[in-house]
Amino acid sequence: MTTVQITLPDALAQEATKAGLLEPEKIERMLREGLRQERVDRMKAARALLAAVPLAPLTPEELTAEIEAYRTEQRRAAGS
């Protein structure tokens, strides 16, 4: 486990303490939710970018070449 120390304005710290928001379980849940939302936001941005600039479809030959390149890399990584 990691210990994190934060500095908050007194009024905010008091209000958060009264609401139980500074309990480790609550902080963990808020951080996990924030991280999940950050991932969702990044994925939405990437999807919007891809939709704005769509890639041309691969030809059957290009697709075959990509598959072969992937398989070759996998064999090389496995030491075969």
C-alpha positions as a LaTeX table, in Angstrom:
\begin{tabular}{lrrr}
\hline
Residue & $x$ (\AA) & $y$ (\AA) & $z$ (\AA) \\
\hline
Met1 & 0.00 & 0.00 & 0.00 \\
Thr2 & 1.05 & 3.56 & $-0.66$ \\
Thr3 & 0.40 & 6.44 & 1.70 \\
Val4 & $-0.62$ & 9.70 & 0.07 \\
Gln5 & $-0.66$ & 13.05 & 1.84 \\
Ile6 & $-2.79$ & 15.87 & 0.43 \\
Thr7 & $-3.24$ & 19.48 & 1.45 \\
Leu8 & $-6.78$ & 20.87 & 1.47 \\
Pro9 & $-8.31$ & 24.12 & 2.62 \\
Asp10 & $-9.53$ & 23.70 & 6.23 \\
Ala11 & $-13.20$ & 24.21 & 5.40 \\
Leu12 & $-13.11$ & 21.66 & 2.60 \\
Ala13 & $-11.28$ & 19.11 & 4.77 \\
Gln14 & $-13.82$ & 19.55 & 7.58 \\
Glu15 & $-16.78$ & 19.22 & 5.24 \\
Ala16 & $-15.28$ & 16.17 & 3.51 \\
Thr17 & $-14.53$ & 14.56 & 6.87 \\
Lys18 & $-18.11$ & 15.14 & 8.08 \\
Ala19 & $-19.40$ & 13.58 & 4.85 \\
Gly20 & $-17.09$ & 10.58 & 5.29 \\
Leu21 & $-15.31$ & 11.31 & 2.03 \\
Leu22 & $-11.81$ & 11.10 & 3.51 \\
Glu23 & $-12.20$ & 7.46 & 4.50 \\
Pro24 & $-9.73$ & 5.28 & 2.57 \\
Glu25 & $-12.51$ & 3.22 & 0.98 \\
Lys26 & $-14.32$ & 6.34 & $-0.24$ \\
Ile27 & $-11.13$ & 7.88 & $-1.62$ \\
Glu28 & $-10.26$ & 4.62 & $-3.39$ \\
Arg29 & $-13.74$ & 4.45 & $-4.95$ \\
Met30 & $-13.54$ & 8.09 & $-6.10$ \\
Leu31 & $-10.09$ & 7.57 & $-7.60$ \\
Arg32 & $-11.13$ & 4.38 & $-9.39$ \\
Glu33 & $-14.21$ & 6.11 & $-10.81$ \\
Gly34 & $-12.11$ & 9.09 & $-11.88$ \\
Leu35 & $-9.62$ & 6.80 & $-13.63$ \\
Arg36 & $-12.43$ & 4.88 & $-15.34$ \\
Gln37 & $-13.98$ & 8.12 & $-16.55$ \\
Glu38 & $-10.59$ & 9.32 & $-17.81$ \\
Arg39 & $-10.20$ & 6.11 & $-19.86$ \\
Val40 & $-13.72$ & 6.52 & $-21.27$ \\
Asp41 & $-13.02$ & 10.14 & $-22.18$ \\
Arg42 & $-9.75$ & 9.20 & $-23.94$ \\
Met43 & $-11.52$ & 6.44 & $-25.86$ \\
Lys44 & $-14.29$ & 8.84 & $-26.94$ \\
Ala45 & $-11.70$ & 11.35 & $-28.11$ \\
Ala46 & $-9.85$ & 8.67 & $-30.08$ \\
Arg47 & $-13.11$ & 7.47 & $-31.63$ \\
Ala48 & $-14.02$ & 11.04 & $-32.62$ \\
Leu49 & $-10.59$ & 11.54 & $-34.16$ \\
Leu50 & $-10.86$ & 8.31 & $-36.15$ \\
Ala51 & $-14.36$ & 9.23 & $-37.31$ \\
Ala52 & $-13.12$ & 12.64 & $-38.46$ \\
Val53 & $-10.27$ & 11.15 & $-40.48$ \\
Pro54 & $-11.37$ & 7.67 & $-41.55$ \\
Leu55 & $-8.70$ & 5.27 & $-42.72$ \\
Ala56 & $-8.92$ & 3.82 & $-46.20$ \\
Pro57 & $-9.85$ & 0.14 & $-46.13$ \\
Leu58 & $-7.02$ & $-2.32$ & $-46.68$ \\
Thr59 & $-6.88$ & $-4.26$ & $-49.90$ \\
Pro60 & $-6.84$ & $-8.06$ & $-49.55$ \\
Glu61 & $-3.11$ & $-7.99$ & $-50.37$ \\
Glu62 & $-2.38$ & $-5.37$ & $-47.71$ \\
Leu63 & $-4.40$ & $-7.33$ & $-45.17$ \\
Thr64 & $-2.49$ & $-10.53$ & $-45.97$ \\
Ala65 & 0.82 & $-8.67$ & $-45.64$ \\
Glu66 & $-0.21$ & $-7.26$ & $-42.25$ \\
Ile67 & $-1.21$ & $-10.71$ & $-41.00$ \\
Glu68 & 2.08 & $-12.19$ & $-42.18$ \\
Ala69 & 4.07 & $-9.39$ & $-40.54$ \\
Tyr70 & 2.21 & $-9.97$ & $-37.27$ \\
Arg71 & 2.78 & $-13.72$ & $-37.39$ \\
Thr72 & 6.48 & $-13.22$ & $-38.18$ \\
Glu73 & 6.83 & $-10.86$ & $-35.21$ \\
Gln74 & 5.03 & $-13.31$ & $-32.92$ \\
Arg75 & 7.30 & $-16.17$ & $-34.01$ \\
Arg76 & 10.38 & $-13.98$ & $-33.51$ \\
Ala77 & 9.18 & $-12.96$ & $-30.02$ \\
Ala78 & 8.54 & $-16.61$ & $-29.12$ \\
Gly79 & 12.03 & $-17.54$ & $-30.27$ \\
Ser80 & 10.85 & $-19.83$ & $-33.06$ \\
\hline
\end{tabular}
